[in-house]
Amino acid sequence: IYPIDEQDVQFAVKGSRSSSPTPKGPATAPLETAAFMQNNPNLSISDHKLGYGDIILCVTNAKEVDNMASSKEFFVVSAVGALPKPLTFYKSIPCVIFIAMLVIVATGSIDMCAASLTVAVVFLLGGWVTTKEIPTLVDVKLLLLIGSSISYAKAMTTTGLALRVAQAMTGANAGPSGMLFLVYALTLVITELISNNAAAALMYPIAVAVADELNVSFKPFAMCVLMACTAGFMLPIGYQTHMMVWGPGGYKFKDFVYF
């Protein structure tokens, strides 16, 4: 990889499936690469096609390291021969702002959503986050999935659908203990089909309505929803982390059921 200068560093990038390239004869390359090869006759270029999990050792500059780190095709494992950037007072300010935000939110002086948006604006205006980095820092698809699911849950409560479902469930006359098991099982099934946050938002109004129909405390039912919506790991849709590694990791849908 070229060009090579005094600021060049070595770093490794890794994917999700192991294989080792076999160096072969020089392959077709751009003019710059051809010129570089002419000046370095002892080097050779492999025609190996990269796949998931291939480990690559590159010699490049620090800017390209950042580009690789933000890419979805590669994962930067380590940097060799490069000194970390020194920590300055300016770079430590975001940590102080973040801790101050947590303290203020804990006191109840401001809502978490408002505080988070305010801190995000401060980071942007202060130069700690650039506009180009925002698309890589925010998972828009995940936010749309959670937002649409929560909106659906709100619609269930407003239209009375949650109450009707609760009345149908209590019609089984299973008693409080049986209804706890039913709420847990239903939440577990739903969280495998949609995100866990959406499942919690969907089942919470139903669980509360069931408790009201039984004239018991809603807290045990709320805890059932809490535990069930975080215990579904058989499908990638059930948890955000699964969705994040599903595509880049090269996993198939059935891999989550197996492992």
C-alpha positions in Angstrom: 0.0 0.0 0.0 1.4 3.4 -1.0 2.5 6.1 -0.5 5.1 5.4 2.2 6.5 8.3 4.2 7.8 9.0 7.7 4.3 9.1 9.2 3.3 5.7 7.9 2.2 3.1 10.4 1.5 -0.6 10.3 -1.8 -1.9 11.3 -3.8 -5.1 11.0 -7.5 -5.5 10.0 -9.6 -8.5 10.5 -13.0 -9.7 9.3 -15.1 -12.8 10.3 -13.8 -15.9 8.4 -10.2 -17.1 8.4 -8.2 -17.7 5.2 -4.6 -17.0 4.2 -3.6 -15.3 0.9 -1.0 -17.0 -1.3 1.4 -14.6 -3.0 1.4 -15.1 -6.8 2.7 -13.2 -9.8 2.0 -9.5 -10.3 -1.6 -8.8 -11.1 -3.2 -6.0 -13.1 -3.0 -2.8 -11.1 -3.5 0.9 -11.5 -0.7 3.0 -13.0 0.5 4.2 -9.6 0.7 0.6 -8.4 2.6 -0.4 -11.5 5.1 2.4 -11.1 5.5 1.4 -7.4 6.2 -2.2 -8.4 8.7 -1.1 -11.0 10.7 0.7 -8.4 10.5 -2.3 -6.1 11.1 -5.4 -8.3 11.5 -7.7 -5.2 7.9 -7.2 -4.2 4.9 -9.2 -5.7 1.1 -8.7 -5.7 -1.2 -11.6 -4.8 -4.4 -12.1 -6.9 -6.1 -13.7 -3.8 -9.7 -12.4 -3.4 -10.4 -11.2 0.1 -13.0 -12.9 2.1 -14.5 -12.7 5.6 -11.8 -13.2 8.3 -8.8 -12.6 6.1 -6.1 -10.8 8.1 -4.2 -8.1 6.3 -1.0 -6.3 7.4 -0.9 -2.9 5.8 1.6 -0.1 5.7 -0.2 3.2 5.4 -0.6 6.6 6.9 -2.7 7.6 9.9 -5.5 9.0 7.8 -6.1 5.7 6.1 -6.2 4.0 9.4 -9.2 6.2 10.4 -10.8 5.4 7.1 -10.4 1.7 7.6 -11.7 2.0 11.2 -14.9 3.7 10.0 -15.4 1.2 7.2 -18.0 -1.6 7.4 -15.8 -4.0 5.4 -12.8 -4.0 7.7 -12.1 -4.0 11.4 -8.9 -2.5 12.7 -7.4 -4.9 15.2 -4.2 -3.1 16.3 -1.6 -0.6 15.2 2.1 -1.4 15.2 4.8 1.2 15.4 2.4 4.1 15.8 2.3 6.2 19.0 -1.2 7.0 20.4 -2.2 10.6 20.2 -1.5 12.4 23.4 -4.4 13.2 25.7 -4.9 16.9 26.0 -7.2 19.0 28.2 -9.3 19.8 25.2 -9.9 16.1 24.5 -10.8 15.4 28.1 -13.6 18.0 28.2 -16.3 15.6 26.7 -15.7 13.2 29.6 -16.3 16.0 32.1 -19.5 17.1 30.2 -20.8 13.5 30.0 -20.3 12.9 33.8 -21.9 16.3 34.6 -24.9 15.3 32.4 -25.3 12.0 34.3 -25.2 13.8 37.6 -27.8 16.4 36.5 -30.1 13.7 35.1 -29.8 11.6 38.3 -31.0 14.6 40.4 -34.1 14.8 38.3 -33.4 18.3 37.2 -33.7 17.5 33.5 -35.0 14.6 31.3 -32.5 12.2 29.9 -33.6 12.8 26.3 -33.3 16.5 26.6 -29.9 16.2 28.3 -28.6 13.8 25.7 -29.6 16.1 22.8 -28.1 19.1 24.5 -24.8 17.3 25.0 -24.8 16.1 21.4 -25.2 19.7 20.2 -22.4 20.8 22.5 -20.1 18.1 21.2 -20.9 19.1 17.6 -20.3 22.8 18.2 -17.2 22.1 20.2 -15.6 20.2 17.4 -15.3 16.9 19.3 -17.8 15.3 16.8 -17.8 16.3 13.1 -20.8 16.2 10.8 -19.1 13.5 8.7 -18.9 11.2 11.8 -22.6 11.5 12.7 -23.9 8.8 10.2 -21.3 6.3 11.5 -22.1 7.0 15.2 -25.9 6.8 14.8 -27.6 3.6 13.7 -30.6 5.2 11.9 -32.1 1.9 10.9 -32.1 0.6 14.4 -33.7 3.9 15.7 -36.4 3.6 13.0 -37.2 0.0 14.1 -37.4 0.9 17.8 -39.4 4.1 17.1 -42.0 2.4 14.9 -42.5 -0.4 17.3 -42.9 1.9 20.3 -45.4 3.9 18.3 -47.3 0.7 17.6 -47.4 -0.1 21.3 -48.7 3.4 22.1 -51.5 2.9 19.5 -52.5 -0.4 21.2 -53.0 1.5 24.5 -54.9 4.4 22.9 -57.2 2.2 20.9 -58.0 -0.1 23.8 -56.5 -3.1 22.0 -54.3 -3.8 25.1 -57.3 -4.0 27.3 -59.1 -6.4 25.0 -56.0 -8.6 24.8 -55.8 -8.6 28.6 -59.5 -9.5 29.0 -59.0 -12.4 26.6 -56.0 -13.6 28.6 -57.7 -13.4 31.9 -60.6 -15.3 30.5 -58.5 -18.4 30.7 -59.0 -18.3 34.5 -55.4 -19.4 35.1 -55.0 -17.3 38.3 -52.2 -14.8 39.0 -49.4 -17.3 38.8 -50.6 -18.8 35.6 -51.0 -15.3 34.1 -47.5 -14.4 35.1 -46.3 -17.5 33.1 -48.5 -16.6 30.1 -47.3 -13.0 30.1 -43.7 -14.2 30.2 -44.2 -16.7 27.4 -46.0 -14.2 25.2 -43.3 -11.6 25.7 -40.5 -14.1 25.0 -42.2 -15.0 21.7 -42.7 -11.4 20.7 -39.2 -10.4 21.5 -37.9 -13.0 19.0 -39.9 -11.4 16.2 -39.3 -7.7 17.0 -36.6 -5.9 19.0 -36.5 -6.3 22.8 -37.3 -2.6 23.4 -40.3 -2.8 21.1 -41.5 -6.0 22.8 -41.3 -4.4 26.2 -43.2 -1.4 25.0 -45.8 -3.7 23.4 -46.3 -6.0 26.3 -46.1 -3.5 29.2 -49.5 -2.0 28.7 -51.0 -5.5 28.3 -49.3 -6.7 31.5 -50.6 -3.7 33.4 -54.1 -4.3 32.0 -53.9 -8.0 33.0 -52.9 -7.0 36.6 -55.8 -4.5 36.8 -58.2 -7.2 35.6 -56.9 -9.5 38.3 -56.9 -6.8 41.0 -53.3 -7.5 41.9 -50.1 -5.4 41.8 -48.7 -4.7 38.4 -45.1 -5.0 39.5 -44.6 -8.7 39.2 -46.1 -8.6 35.7 -43.8 -5.7 34.8 -40.8 -7.7 36.0 -41.9 -10.7 33.9 -41.9 -8.4 30.8 -38.5 -7.0 31.8 -37.0 -10.5 32.1 -38.6 -12.0 29.1 -37.8 -9.2 26.7 -34.1 -9.5 27.5 -33.9 -13.3 27.4 -34.6 -13.9 23.7 -31.4 -14.7 21.8 -32.5 -17.4 19.3 -33.2 -14.9 16.5 -31.1 -11.9 15.4 -34.1 -9.5 15.5 -34.5 -10.0 19.2 -31.5 -7.9 20.3 -29.7 -4.9 18.8 -26.2 -6.3 19.2 -27.3 -9.4 17.1 -28.5 -7.1 14.4 -25.3 -5.1 14.4 -23.1 -8.2 13.9 -25.6 -10.1 11.6 -24.4 -8.5 8.3 -20.8 -7.5 9.0 -20.1 -10.9 10.7 -21.4 -12.9 7.7 -23.8 -14.8 9.9 -26.9 -16.6 8.6 -30.3 -16.5 10.2 -30.0 -20.1 11.4 -26.7 -19.5 13.1 -28.4 -17.7 16.0 -30.7 -20.6 16.6 -27.7 -23.1 16.7 -25.5 -21.1 18.9 
